[in-house]
Amino acid sequence: MHHNGLRTAILLGALSALILAVGAWLGGGSGVRLALVIALLTNGVAYFFSDRIALSAMRARPVSEVEQPVLYRIVRELSYDARQPMPRLYVSPTMQPNAFATGRNPRNAAVCVTHGILGMLDERELRGVIGHELSHVYNRDILISSVAAALATMITYFGYIGMFFGGSDDDDGPGFIGALLMMILGPVAASMIQMAISRSREFAADESSARLTGDPLALASALRKIEMGARRLPLPENGRLASASHMMIANPFRGAGLGKLFSTHPATAERVARLERMAGYRR
């Protein structure tokens, strides 16, 4: 856990430095100041509104205990065991089995599950999934991933700015070739950083869920079912869903081409193998 935290801090620092460097490259001192202001504003939006953005993307609605008594009981028991406040609960009408947590801290957290996952998993497996999502909240993963996504978006934005408004090769600006490289390499660098952050956090949340529930094999079984369901019913790769995809327990997209190259989720087989090792399982 400490190793993951240090690596995340280094990656976020590198991403922020890259934004400032791009600002300096495109506009000198003025560019740095503008980049800093925009980065701070972007982080502010990510900090305060990431939960609303993600829930809206999945068309999620809050549910009461009368509607979902089993879900409420599982979340209440796990929150009590972790000595943490109970999050708000939402259900998305999506038939793909998936789940995610959002919110900047445990007191402002929300857990969302889809109709598909409620219909596919048994109670033991659902407990493992909820433990995974609550672990993301307790480890402050949601805040970190939201800020990473916002900063990555900034790099992409600067790449396009450089492409269309960069100076010529004889000017002080980056020139067309430099701007073209920035447009290509900026998003790639941002995607790689997001990918590294999300993958390390998924492994950590799996481990934390196994310890919280005391049942690593339940989460392993759930992950297998979720992966099969997500493959049968992939979500459309539009911008709104892409902004929330890194928060989900499994990759919601088909995962072909570049989508597979920059997947924010580790392979399910590797996650399952780790959980089975925790349980001392031998095939």
N, C-alpha and C positions, 0 to 999 in steps of 0.2 A: 504493500500500500504506500509506504513512504517513497519507494522507488518510482511508482506511478505518479505520485504527487510532484516529485522533483522533475520528472520528465515532462509533465504537463506544464509546469511553470516555465521550463526552458523553451518549450514549443510556443507557448503563448507570447513569451518575451520575444522570441525570434520573429513571430508573425507581426507583432506590433512594430518591431524595429524595421521590418521589411516595408510596412506601410509608410513609416516616416522616411525611409530611404527613397521610396518611389516618389513621395511628395517633394523631397529635395531634388531629385533628378528632374522632375517635370517643372518645378517652379522655384528652385533655390530656397532661400530662407522663407519666402512667402508660402511656398509649397509645403514646407515642413509645418508651419503654423496652421495652415489650412487642413493638412492631413491630421494633425493632432486634434483640432477642434472636431472634425468629422468623426474621427475614431472614438473620441469621448462621447459624442452624441449617439453614435451607433451602439456603443457599449451600454449607455443609459437605456436605450430602447430595449436592447436584449435583456438587461437586468430586470426591468419593470414589466415588460409586456410579452416575454417569451411564452408564458403559459397561455395567454389569450390567443396568440398567433397559432400555436400548435393545436389547441383545442378547436379553434375555428377551422383550421385546415382539415381536420377529421370530422367536422360537423358533429362534434360531441355535445351532449347535453347532460346536465347534472341529474343524478338519480337519487331517490330516497331509499331508506331502509326497507320500506314496505315493498318497493319494486324489486330490490336486489338484497334480500336478507342474508344469503350465503356470502355474497361479496362483502357486505358490511361486517359480518362476523369475522371473516378471515382478516380483513384489514384492521379491525379493532384489536383482535388478539395479537397480531404481529406488531402493531404500534405499541401496545401495552408491554409486550416482551422487550421491545427495543427502548422503552421509556421515552417515546417520542409522541408528539401530538398527532392525532388522526388527520389524514389529508382529506380534501374534498374528492368525491368520487364521481366519475363521468363514464358514460357509455356512448360509443360511436356506433352508428348504424351499419358500419362497414362489415361485410360478411367475411373478409379475410381475417384469419385469427392473428391478432397482434395486441400489443399493449405498450403503453409508455407512461412515464411520469414527467411532470414539469413543475416549475416553480423555483424561486431563487433560494428558498430555505425550507426547513420542515414546517414552519408555521404558515407558509404561503404555498404549500405543495398541493398538487392535484394528481390523481392516478386515473388513467383512462384505459378502459378495456373495450374491445370491439364485441359486437354481437357474435361474430364468428368464433372468438376464443371462448366465450361463455358457453357456446353450444358444443365445442369440441373437447374441452378438457374436463377431467373429473376434479373433485374438490381438492384432492391432494396435489395434483399438478397445478391447479390454479393458485394454490398457496405458494408453491415454488415461484411462479411467475410474479405474484404480488410481492414476495420477498425480494426478488430481483429489482423490481421497480422502486420499492421503498429504500433499498440499499443505494440506488442512484441518488435519491433525495438526501439521505443521511450523509453520503460522501460528498455532497455538493457538486455532483457530476453535472446536474442540469445547468447550473449557472456557468460552469466552465465550458460545457459544450455549446451553450447559447452564445457566449462571448466569442468562442472560437469561430462559430458560424458567422457571426456578425463581422468579425475581423477579416475572415476569408472573403466575404462579400465585398468588403472595402478594397481588397487587393484586385479583385476582378473589375470593380468599378474604375479604379485607377488605370488598369490596363486599357480599358476602352477609352478613357479620357486621353491617355497617351497616344492611342492609335489615331484618333480623329483630330486632336488638337496639338500634337507634338510639333516641335519646330523642325526645320530641315537639318541636314547633317552639318551645315556650316554654322548653325545657330548654337546658342548655349543649351538649348533643350536636347532631348534624347534623340531627335531625328526620327524619320519614318522607320528605319530598320530597328533602331532601339525600341521604339514604341511597339512595333510589331512583335518583337521578342517578349516585351513586357506583357503584351496582351495574351501571348501563348503561355509563357512560363509562370506569370503571376497566378492565374487560376490553378495551374498544376501544383505549384508550391502550396497554395492554400488548401487544395484538396488533400494533398499528402499529409499535411499537418492535422487537418480534421480527422483523417482516417486513422492516424497514429493515436490521437487522443481518444477517439471513440472506441477503438479496438481494445486498448489497455483498460479502459473503464468497463467494458463489457465483461472481461475476465474477472475484474475485481468485484463487480456486482454479482456475478455468478457465485463467486466464493463467499461473499457476504450473505447472500440468500441461503446458501447451503448451511452456513453456521446459524443464521437466524431461525430457519425452519427445522434444522436438524435432519434434513432429508434431501441430500444432494441428488439422489436418483429420481426424485419427483420432478425436479427442474429439468434433468436430463431427458426424461420421458416427454415433458411438455415441449422442450425445444425441438425434438424430433417431429412431433405432431405439427407444431407451428411452421416449421420449415416446409413440410409437405403441403400444408394448407396455403402458405404464401406462394408457393410455386403454382398451385392450381388456380389461385385467384390473385394474381399480381395487381397492384394498384397502378394507375396511370402516372407516368413520370412527369407531372406538371410541377411548376415552381412552388406552389403552396405546399404540396405534399413533400416535395424535396426538402423544404426548410424544416420539416418535422421528422423526416425519415431517420436521422441519426439518433433520435431519442427512443425509437421503438426497439423492442426486444429482439426483433428479427428484421432483416432487410425486406421492406415491403414491395420492392420492385423486381422485375424479371431478372435483372443482373446479367445483362448481356453486353458485350463490347466494353466501352469505357465505363459503363455503369458497374460492371464487374471489377474492372481494374481499380476503381476508386471506391469500392464498397467500404462503408463505415463499420461493417460488422465482421468479426472473425468467422471462420468456417464453423458451422454447427457441429461437425464431427469433432473438431478440436475442442470446442466447449464441452461437448458431452464426455469426451475422454478425460478431461480435467476433472469434471464432476464425479465420474466413475472412480478415478484415482482417489478423490477425497473420501468416497464411501468404502474404499478398499475392495472395489468390485473387480472380479477377475472373470473374463469370458471363458 
